[in-house]
Amino acid sequence: MSRRKARVLAFQALYCFDAAPAPLEQILAFEWEGEKLERTDETVLAFARNLAAGTIENLPAIDEKIKKNLKGWDITRLKRVDLAVLRISVYSLLFQKDIPAGVVIEEAIGICKDYGTEGAFKFVNGALDAIRKTECEP
């Protein structure tokens, strides 16, 4: 299973949700994938749906954690792409305890480098590391 592909799908779903809110079922259909969706492993789709749905369902708590941990940034100034990456990653840190925090952060940095604004991976890394320290360490 490619969890990276699943994270990218979830990130795209969050971006769609933020850009043009629609019913959750519609967002989780991943229609933008077109024919590629038919070739995507069901395990990847299930992980992506779980990640996107869980993030959307817990958005107020996730956004609060992001706001508290942005150094020198205001959440309203973030580009939607960067915010979507942060949101799915914070959901993973808070609710998917079986995934190591380091893996979550590395995946977020990679997705930011591929899809985010220039240099966004730096503040995403900083915010996620701060959340990791307060939420994931004993």
N, CA, C and O of each residue as an XYZ file, in Angstrom:
552
protein
N       0.845     -1.183      0.000
C       0.000      0.000      0.000
C       0.888      1.243      0.000
O       1.908      1.293      0.688
N       0.495      2.215     -0.760
C       1.227      3.473     -0.800
C       0.516      4.502      0.074
O      -0.449      5.139     -0.348
N       1.009      4.647      1.291
C       0.402      5.640      2.183
C       0.665      7.047      1.673
O      -0.115      7.960      1.942
N       1.750      7.230      0.945
C       2.025      8.551      0.372
C       0.904      8.936     -0.592
O       0.402     10.059     -0.542
N       0.513      8.020     -1.462
C      -0.579      8.285     -2.394
C      -1.861      8.583     -1.626
O      -2.615      9.479     -2.005
N      -2.113      7.849     -0.561
C      -3.307      8.070      0.251
C      -3.262      9.446      0.903
O      -4.277     10.140      0.955
N      -2.105      9.841      1.396
C      -1.979     11.165      2.018
C      -2.187     12.274      0.994
O      -2.791     13.302      1.301
N      -1.690     12.069     -0.216
C      -1.892     13.060     -1.276
C      -3.376     13.169     -1.608
O      -3.888     14.277     -1.765
N      -4.071     12.052     -1.717
C      -5.519     12.086     -1.970
C      -6.257     12.804     -0.837
O      -7.153     13.609     -1.091
N      -5.883     12.515      0.403
C      -6.529     13.163      1.543
C      -6.242     14.662      1.539
O      -7.137     15.466      1.800
N      -5.014     15.035      1.247
C      -4.648     16.446      1.169
C      -5.467     17.143      0.079
O      -5.958     18.253      0.286
N      -5.612     16.502     -1.068
C      -6.403     17.078     -2.154
C      -7.874     17.208     -1.752
O      -8.532     18.192     -2.091
N      -8.376     16.225     -1.041
C      -9.761     16.281     -0.568
C      -9.956     17.449      0.389
O     -10.962     18.154      0.313
N      -8.995     17.657      1.293
C      -9.083     18.787      2.228
C      -9.024     20.104      1.484
O      -9.737     21.047      1.829
N      -8.186     20.177      0.472
C      -8.108     21.397     -0.337
C      -9.460     21.662     -1.007
O      -9.955     22.789     -0.991
N     -10.047     20.628     -1.591
C     -11.370     20.768     -2.224
C     -12.418     21.202     -1.211
O     -13.239     22.073     -1.497
N     -12.391     20.602     -0.036
C     -13.351     20.938      1.010
C     -13.245     22.408      1.397
O     -14.258     23.073      1.611
N     -12.026     22.908      1.484
C     -11.812     24.295      1.867
C     -12.165     25.256      0.723
O     -12.721     26.328      0.962
N     -11.845     24.874     -0.506
C     -12.071     25.757     -1.654
C     -13.541     25.837     -2.050
O     -14.042     26.910     -2.386
N     -14.218     24.713     -2.009
C     -15.626     24.671     -2.419
C     -16.335     23.604     -1.602
O     -16.494     22.473     -2.060
N     -16.766     23.960     -0.386
C     -17.389     22.962      0.489
C     -18.504     22.177     -0.224
O     -19.352     22.730     -0.924
N     -18.450     20.887     -0.007
C     -19.421     19.970     -0.598
C     -19.695     18.882      0.437
O     -18.974     18.764      1.427
N     -20.733     18.094      0.204
C     -20.992     16.987      1.130
C     -19.770     16.058      1.226
O     -19.069     15.821      0.242
N     -19.543     15.548      2.423
C     -18.389     14.687      2.670
C     -18.324     13.513      1.697
O     -17.244     13.171      1.215
N     -19.457     12.899      1.406
C     -19.476     11.744      0.494
C     -18.949     12.128     -0.888
O     -18.246     11.351     -1.534
N     -19.293     13.320     -1.325
C     -18.836     13.781     -2.636
C     -17.322     14.008     -2.634
O     -16.630     13.642     -3.584
N     -16.825     14.602     -1.577
C     -15.389     14.849     -1.476
C     -14.622     13.536     -1.423
O     -13.573     13.394     -2.052
N     -15.152     12.579     -0.668
C     -14.458     11.297     -0.504
C     -14.579     10.379     -1.716
O     -14.023      9.281     -1.716
N     -15.296     10.815     -2.742
C     -15.386     10.045     -3.988
C     -14.134     10.247     -4.849
O     -13.887      9.474     -5.775
N     -13.349     11.277     -4.546
C     -12.107     11.570     -5.266
C     -12.318     11.631     -6.776
O     -11.517     11.097     -7.543
N     -13.386     12.276     -7.192
C     -13.754     12.324     -8.619
C     -12.675     12.943     -9.494
O     -12.579     12.602    -10.672
N     -11.859     13.846     -8.951
C     -10.823     14.484     -9.741
C      -9.783     13.492    -10.235
O      -9.018     13.808    -11.146
N      -9.739     12.313     -9.658
C      -8.786     11.287    -10.065
C      -9.184     10.630    -11.382
O      -8.348     10.040    -12.066
N     -10.462     10.735    -11.731
C     -10.925     10.172    -12.997
C     -10.641      8.688    -13.116
O     -10.914      7.916    -12.197
N     -10.090      8.294    -14.255
C      -9.812      6.874    -14.523
C      -8.727      6.304    -13.600
O      -8.699      5.101    -13.340
N      -7.840      7.165    -13.110
C      -6.788      6.691    -12.200
C      -7.389      6.081    -10.940
O      -6.790      5.201    -10.321
N      -8.570      6.550    -10.565
C      -9.215      6.044     -9.349
C      -9.506      4.549     -9.472
O      -9.389      3.810     -8.494
N      -9.881      4.109    -10.658
C     -10.183      2.690    -10.887
C      -8.949      1.816    -10.696
O      -9.068      0.639    -10.357
N      -7.773      2.381    -10.911
C      -6.524      1.620    -10.788
C      -5.883      1.763     -9.401
O      -4.822      1.195     -9.141
N      -6.529      2.519     -8.525
C      -5.974      2.747     -7.195
C      -6.424      1.641     -6.252
O      -7.606      1.303     -6.190
N      -5.483      1.092     -5.532
C      -5.741      0.013     -4.591
C      -6.778      0.451     -3.552
O      -6.741      1.584     -3.073
N      -7.680     -0.433     -3.216
C      -8.746     -0.118     -2.257
C      -8.194      0.208     -0.870
O      -8.798      0.992     -0.137
N      -7.072     -0.372     -0.504
C      -6.458     -0.068      0.784
C      -5.990      1.384      0.825
O      -6.128      2.057      1.847
N      -5.442      1.862     -0.282
C      -5.013      3.257     -0.389
C      -6.224      4.172     -0.264
O      -6.190      5.166      0.462
N      -7.295      3.832     -0.976
C      -8.511      4.653     -0.921
C      -9.112      4.675      0.480
O      -9.573      5.718      0.942
N      -9.108      3.535      1.153
C      -9.665      3.464      2.501
C      -8.857      4.324      3.469
O      -9.430      5.032      4.297
N      -7.527      4.265      3.369
C      -6.686      5.086      4.240
C      -6.904      6.571      3.953
O      -7.001      7.376      4.879
N      -6.982      6.931      2.682
C      -7.214      8.325      2.292
C      -8.564      8.819      2.798
O      -8.668      9.933      3.311
N      -9.592      7.998      2.655
C     -10.927      8.393      3.121
C     -10.949      8.561      4.644
O     -11.540      9.510      5.159
N     -10.313      7.651      5.349
C     -10.237      7.739      6.803
C      -9.516      9.009      7.236
O      -9.966      9.706      8.146
N      -8.412      9.303      6.592
C      -7.619     10.482      6.916
C      -8.384     11.773      6.619
O      -8.409     12.685      7.446
N      -9.003     11.849      5.450
C      -9.748     13.060      5.079
C     -10.990     13.239      5.947
O     -11.247     14.334      6.447
N     -11.757     12.170      6.128
C     -12.982     12.264      6.932
C     -12.664     12.602      8.386
O     -13.324     13.448      8.990
N     -11.663     11.948      8.939
C     -11.275     12.227     10.316
C     -10.818     13.663     10.497
O     -11.123     14.299     11.506
N     -10.092     14.165      9.524
C      -9.632     15.555      9.586
C     -10.813     16.510      9.546
O     -10.892     17.428     10.363
N     -11.723     16.311      8.618
C     -12.885     17.191      8.485
C     -13.747     17.139      9.738
O     -14.220     18.173     10.209
N     -13.953     15.954     10.278
C     -14.786     15.803     11.480
C     -14.174     16.459     12.711
O     -14.899     16.826     13.636
N     -12.863     16.611     12.740
C     -12.161     17.183     13.890
C     -11.534     18.544     13.579
O     -10.608     18.978     14.265
N     -12.034     19.203     12.559
C     -11.434     20.451     12.094
C     -11.299     21.541     13.155
O     -10.244     22.172     13.219
N     -12.302     21.796     13.987
C     -12.119     22.857     14.998
C     -10.938     22.589     15.944
O     -10.155     23.494     16.231
N     -10.815     21.365     16.421
C      -9.708     21.026     17.325
C      -8.368     21.091     16.594
O      -7.373     21.547     17.157
N      -8.341     20.643     15.362
C      -7.112     20.660     14.567
C      -6.678     22.096     14.306
O      -5.510     22.439     14.486
N      -7.612     22.926     13.886
C      -7.273     24.326     13.612
C      -6.799     25.043     14.872
O      -5.928     25.910     14.799
N      -7.357     24.694     16.012
C      -6.916     25.308     17.270
C      -5.457     24.944     17.563
O      -4.675     25.797     17.983
N      -5.095     23.683     17.343
C      -3.702     23.260     17.559
C      -2.767     23.980     16.589
O      -1.664     24.381     16.962
N      -3.210     24.140     15.351
C      -2.387     24.834     14.355
C      -2.184     26.290     14.779
O      -1.060     26.792     14.763
N      -3.261     26.960     15.154
C      -3.175     28.372     15.558
C      -2.195     28.559     16.708
O      -1.416     29.512     16.716
N      -2.232     27.659     17.669
C      -1.364     27.771     18.849
C       0.105     27.544     18.516
O       0.986     27.973     19.261
N       0.371     26.870     17.398
C       1.748     26.467     17.121
C       2.365     27.100     15.884
O       3.457     26.707     15.473
N       1.699     28.057     15.292
C       2.294     28.792     14.179
C       3.139     29.926     14.747
O       2.624     30.797     15.448
N       4.392     29.916     14.456
C       5.294     30.960     14.946
C       5.433     32.024     13.859
O       5.983     31.766     12.788
N       4.929     33.219     14.149
C       5.046     34.314     13.194
C       4.079     34.250     12.032
O       4.236     34.982     11.054
N       3.083     33.387     12.122
C       2.082     33.248     11.060
C       0.699     33.277     11.678
O       0.504     32.907     12.836
N      -0.241     33.717     10.893
C      -1.648     33.672     11.271
C      -2.319     32.660     10.351
O      -2.068     32.661      9.146
N      -3.150     31.816     10.890
C      -3.776     30.751     10.097
C      -4.549     31.305      8.897
O      -4.654     30.640      7.866
N      -5.089     32.517      9.028
C      -5.860     33.095      7.919
C      -4.966     33.525      6.760
O      -5.459     33.749      5.655
N      -3.668     33.643      6.993
C      -2.728     34.020      5.940
C      -2.174     32.822      5.178
O      -1.534     32.987      4.139
N      -2.414     31.637      5.680
C      -1.873     30.444      5.026
C      -2.578     30.176      3.705
O      -3.784     30.387      3.578
N      -1.824     29.714      2.737
C      -2.396     29.283      1.459
C      -3.161     27.988      1.708
O      -2.771     27.184      2.555
N      -4.239     27.791      0.978
C      -5.083     26.606      1.181
C      -4.310     25.311      1.041
O      -4.563     24.355      1.775
N      -3.377     25.268      0.116
C      -2.589     24.046     -0.089
C      -1.799     23.717      1.176
O      -1.817     22.583      1.656
N      -1.105     24.723      1.708
C      -0.282     24.509      2.898
C      -1.145     24.156      4.109
O      -0.775     23.306      4.919
N      -2.286     24.811      4.222
C      -3.198     24.529      5.329
C      -3.742     23.104      5.247
O      -3.878     22.434      6.271
N      -4.051     22.642      4.052
C      -4.552     21.273      3.890
C      -3.508     20.252      4.342
O      -3.843     19.268      5.001
N      -2.248     20.487      3.989
C      -1.176     19.580      4.428
C      -1.062     19.599      5.949
O      -0.957     18.549      6.583
N      -1.085     20.785      6.524
C      -1.012     20.893      7.986
C      -2.169     20.159      8.650
O      -1.969     19.427      9.620
N      -3.366     20.351      8.134
C      -4.541     19.751      8.765
C      -4.494     18.233      8.772
O      -4.740     17.618      9.810
N      -4.181     17.611      7.637
C      -4.151     16.135      7.638
C      -3.030     15.625      8.522
O      -3.155     14.568      9.141
N      -1.941     16.365      8.586
C      -0.807     15.947      9.401
C      -1.110     16.078     10.890
O      -0.757     15.202     11.679
N      -1.765     17.170     11.270
C      -2.144     17.335     12.672
C      -3.152     16.260     13.063
O      -3.081     15.720     14.167
N      -4.084     15.945     12.179
C      -5.023     14.850     12.475
C      -4.233     13.563     12.758
O      -4.510     12.861     13.731
N      -3.261     13.266     11.913
C      -2.467     12.049     12.114
C      -1.734     12.073     13.449
O      -1.712     11.074     14.169
N      -1.134     13.217     13.778
C      -0.409     13.315     15.047
C      -1.332     13.105     16.240
O      -0.960     12.450     17.214
N      -2.536     13.663     16.159
C      -3.453     13.611     17.298
C      -4.235     12.308     17.404
O      -4.505     11.834     18.508
N      -4.600     11.727     16.267
C      -5.558     10.623     16.295
C      -5.056      9.295     15.712
O      -5.691      8.262     15.927
N      -3.963      9.295     14.999
C      -3.432      8.052     14.433
C      -2.130      7.707     15.159
O      -1.041      7.772     14.588
N      -2.272      7.349     16.391
C      -1.119      7.119     17.271
C      -0.245      5.942     16.837
O       0.890      5.813     17.295
N      -0.766      5.085     15.959
C       0.020      3.959     15.479
C       1.039      4.367     14.407
O       1.893      3.566     14.027
N       0.950      5.611     13.922
C       1.891      6.115     12.923
C       2.906      6.998     13.651
O       2.518      7.965     14.307
N       4.180      6.685     13.547
C       5.187      7.486     14.245
C       5.144      8.961     13.811
O       4.975      9.268     12.631
N       5.299      9.850     14.776
C       5.245     11.288     14.496
C       6.282     11.694     13.457
O       6.012     12.547     12.612
N       7.454     11.095     13.513
C       8.491     11.410     12.531
C       8.067     11.099     11.108
O       8.397     11.838     10.180
N       7.339     10.013     10.936
C       6.844      9.641      9.611
C       5.820     10.667      9.136
O       5.857     11.101      7.985
N       4.911     11.049     10.021
C       3.889     12.039      9.673
C       4.549     13.340      9.222
O       4.159     13.918      8.208
N       5.539     13.794      9.969
C       6.203     15.065      9.658
C       6.986     14.960      8.351
O       6.936     15.876      7.529
N       7.696     13.875      8.150
C       8.446     13.693      6.906
C       7.516     13.662      5.685
O       7.819     14.250      4.647
N       6.392     12.975      5.826
C       5.424     12.928      4.726
C       4.862     14.320      4.435
O       4.697     14.697      3.275
N       4.570     15.079      5.489
C       4.051     16.439      5.309
C       5.066     17.313      4.581
O       4.704     18.074      3.683
N       6.324     17.204      4.964
C       7.375     17.981      4.309
C       7.459     17.609      2.830
O       7.570     18.485      1.973
N       7.407     16.324      2.534
C       7.464     15.872      1.145
C       6.292     16.374      0.316
O       6.475     16.828     -0.814
N       5.095     16.293      0.873
C       3.918     16.774      0.151
C       3.996     18.283     -0.046
O       3.633     18.794     -1.106
N       4.471     19.000      0.980
C       4.650     20.455      0.856
C       5.642     20.790     -0.250
O       5.410     21.702     -1.044
N       6.729     20.063     -0.301
C       7.727     20.323     -1.343
C       7.154     20.067     -2.734
O       7.489     20.771     -3.687
N       6.290     19.057     -2.851
C       5.708     18.718     -4.156
C       4.554     19.630     -4.555
O       4.399     19.948     -5.734
N       3.742     20.056     -3.586
C       2.499     20.761     -3.904
C       2.378     22.150     -3.264
O       1.626     22.992     -3.756
N       3.098     22.390     -2.193
C       2.926     23.623     -1.430
C       3.619     24.817     -2.043
O       4.280     24.719     -3.076
N       3.452     25.943     -1.381
C       4.112     27.155     -1.834
C       5.596     27.072     -1.489
O       6.004     26.288     -0.632
N       6.386     27.882     -2.163
C       7.826     27.838     -1.977
C       8.204     28.125     -0.523
O       7.802     29.137      0.049
N       8.966     27.235      0.047
C       9.428     27.408      1.416
C       8.422     27.031      2.490
O       8.746     27.081      3.677
N       7.206     26.653      2.101
C       6.170     26.321      3.089
C       6.588     25.155      3.978
O       6.193     25.085      5.142
N       7.375     24.252      3.438
C       7.762     23.080      4.225
C       8.478     23.474      5.510
O       8.451     22.727      6.488
N       9.123     24.645      5.518
C       9.854     25.077      6.712
C       8.906     25.388      7.869
O       9.109     24.917      8.988
N       7.863     26.189      7.594
C       6.964     26.502      8.707
C       6.052     25.327      9.027
O       5.631     25.175     10.174
N       5.736     24.489      8.038
C       4.956     23.279      8.302
C       5.750     22.369      9.227
O       5.199     21.827     10.185
N       7.027     22.197      8.954
C       7.889     21.391      9.809
C       7.922     21.956     11.226
O       7.796     21.207     12.194
N       8.087     23.263     11.354
C       8.146     23.888     12.671
C       6.861     23.725     13.463
O       6.887     23.395     14.649
N       5.736     23.958     12.800
C       4.439     23.826     13.480
C       4.187     22.384     13.893
O       3.753     22.128     15.016
N       4.451     21.449     13.005
C       4.213     20.038     13.333
C       5.152     19.547     14.426
O       4.756     18.760     15.285
N       6.384     20.008     14.392
C       7.322     19.597     15.440
C       6.879     20.136     16.801
O       6.988     19.437     17.807
N       6.383     21.365     16.838
C       5.883     21.936     18.097
C       4.687     21.138     18.611
O       4.585     20.869     19.807
N       3.788     20.764     17.712
C       2.629     19.962     18.102
C       3.078     18.585     18.566
O       2.552     18.055     19.544
N       4.045     18.006     17.869
C       4.590     16.696     18.275
C       5.113     16.752     19.699
O       4.862     15.852     20.500
N       5.838     17.809     20.007
C       6.451     17.939     21.341
C       5.402     18.069     22.445
O       5.591     17.554     23.547
N       4.304     18.752     22.151
C       3.297     18.946     23.196
C       2.235     17.850     23.238
O       1.627     17.620     24.283
N       2.013     17.187     22.138
C       0.917     16.217     22.047
C       1.362     14.757     21.982
O       0.606     13.863     22.362
N       2.569     14.512     21.509
C       2.978     13.126     21.258
C       4.026     12.593     22.209
O       4.173     11.379     22.349
N       4.750     13.469     22.859
C       5.785     12.999     23.781
C       5.213     12.843     25.166
O       4.379     13.643     25.589
N       5.655     11.810     25.887
C       5.122     11.578     27.247
C       5.536     12.649     28.232
O       5.165     12.587     29.404
